[in-house]
Amino acid sequence: MDEEKLWNALGPLQNSKLHISDYIEEVSRILFLKAVSESNRVTFDKTPEGVGGAVHLEEGYRWGDIVGAESSQKKLEKYKGAIERLSDDGELAKDFFEGYSTKFDKASTFKKLTENLEEMHLDQHNDDFGDAYEFLLEKYADKAEGAGEYFTPREIIRAMVEFSEPQVDESLLDPASGTGGFLIHTYNYLADKTDNFKDVEEVPVEGHFRAQEIVTSTHELGGMNMLLHGMDASAVDRKDRDGNLSRDSLEMFRRDRYEETYDYIIANPPYGGDNEVEPIDPKCTSTIEINFLVLIMRLLSKNGRASVVIPDGILFNQSFSSVREELLNYFDIDCILALPEGAFTPYAGVTANVIFFERNNEGTDEFWYYDARSDFDEVTKEENPLDYNKHLREFVEYKDQRENHDKYFKVDADKVDEGNYELHLKKYKEFKYEGHRPPAEIAQDIKGELDTIRTELDQMIGETSD
């Protein structure tokens, strides 16, 4: 898939007055029409209610009919007709077309765009449609202010999935699914590693997945991303016990206490900024990232595993020491991957890690670090972008030979200070850092300390009153 050619094909939209978020939504639906028309997912019969995996779109409103219409206006009218019909189809399309209306204000813009996309050869067997959409989501995260919060660099996702080696029969949760990257890469990993992976105990692989995303537009982008990667997004459980779309993982936990647990949880939860929440546990402050980490700990099944992106502060902030103590005593921490400085550039400025752990009441005897930070220059968008082969490939390749790689090192759990239970890389390795932490990250750490002081003062006042 030629990314430059695809970006150039979107020239008519880039020159229009549409915001990038609007034309990403438009292109996703246009790509969907092109993709299903070139696959076996289009049926001639109405898709039965409750059945996913297929799309009914009557002749006259398919991709070939749209691009073959004789005038710009008729092309646009057929596209609008396709949206109207798909919004009333089975679950596969209905969730993503129902209530949607095109934002094209000029038929000529639509005509030029469809002609450009028709000239592109996108092979569904090579996952070109999914790759094209991932590329557009990356552009969206890069260019739209705040959009990067919902986008995890695909190099990091790949490393997390391949290191964790998910199994085809494991139940999987992403409690902050964003644009669906973790689910899609897990699905593709299982497809590569498993014979006849489509059928496991007569349940589609996607039927073992659950996804939640609080932002409606991002939720829709993620669903469309799954569709364009050949997944049956309707099989992914995105509803609560009452059949409503479940958006907010933390609120759902408070309300339902989540009767389900999961064998494998993978996530890049939201963090920092103004994302204050009501704590879900006495161990938590109002900081959203610690609430998500505790949520994930609570939702793991017996021997369930987790791979979670966390900011540096979670590993050393005094406010979170009781959570780290619980991780060490009731979970088995396998490895902490210290990501390069700037790993989320240009999407976010946080310094981050990935922690891999599993539920184990015997606790942690020893754990490993992989230092992908100290010996690398800070990641930048242009001059030094994040690169899987350069920064993360050996982390995965040496998983089972850690003692043979100088970036891996082991720490005995009894070496951890029982006062603060600090787990930050610099506590256990000489660490040279010539840059400056982002002001927002420093402010978040200060806020965490203030939350702790405020809590302790409230307790003292309560004791005095008694």
Secondary structure as GFF3:
##gff-version 3
##sequence-region A 1 466
A	DSSP	alpha_helix	3	9	.	.	.	ID=ss1
A	DSSP	alpha_helix	11	14	.	.	.	ID=ss2
A	DSSP	alpha_helix	20	37	.	.	.	ID=ss3
A	DSSP	beta_strand	42	43	.	.	.	ID=ss4
A	DSSP	beta_strand	55	56	.	.	.	ID=ss5
A	DSSP	alpha_helix	63	68	.	.	.	ID=ss6
A	DSSP	alpha_helix	72	86	.	.	.	ID=ss7
A	DSSP	alpha_helix	91	97	.	.	.	ID=ss8
A	DSSP	alpha_helix	107	119	.	.	.	ID=ss9
A	DSSP	three_ten_helix	124	126	.	.	.	ID=ss10
A	DSSP	alpha_helix	128	143	.	.	.	ID=ss11
A	DSSP	three_ten_helix	147	150	.	.	.	ID=ss12
A	DSSP	alpha_helix	154	164	.	.	.	ID=ss13
A	DSSP	beta_strand	172	174	.	.	.	ID=ss14
A	DSSP	alpha_helix	181	193	.	.	.	ID=ss15
A	DSSP	three_ten_helix	205	208	.	.	.	ID=ss16
A	DSSP	beta_strand	209	211	.	.	.	ID=ss17
A	DSSP	alpha_helix	216	228	.	.	.	ID=ss18
A	DSSP	three_ten_helix	233	235	.	.	.	ID=ss19
A	DSSP	alpha_helix	249	256	.	.	.	ID=ss20
A	DSSP	beta_strand	262	267	.	.	.	ID=ss21
A	DSSP	alpha_helix	288	299	.	.	.	ID=ss22
A	DSSP	beta_strand	300	311	.	.	.	ID=ss23
A	DSSP	alpha_helix	313	316	.	.	.	ID=ss24
A	DSSP	three_ten_helix	318	320	.	.	.	ID=ss25
A	DSSP	alpha_helix	321	330	.	.	.	ID=ss26
A	DSSP	beta_strand	331	338	.	.	.	ID=ss27
A	DSSP	beta_strand	352	359	.	.	.	ID=ss28
A	DSSP	beta_strand	366	371	.	.	.	ID=ss29
A	DSSP	pi_helix	388	392	.	.	.	ID=ss30
A	DSSP	alpha_helix	393	397	.	.	.	ID=ss31
A	DSSP	three_ten_helix	399	404	.	.	.	ID=ss32
A	DSSP	beta_strand	408	412	.	.	.	ID=ss33
A	DSSP	three_ten_helix	413	415	.	.	.	ID=ss34
A	DSSP	alpha_helix	425	428	.	.	.	ID=ss35
A	DSSP	alpha_helix	439	465	.	.	.	ID=ss36
###
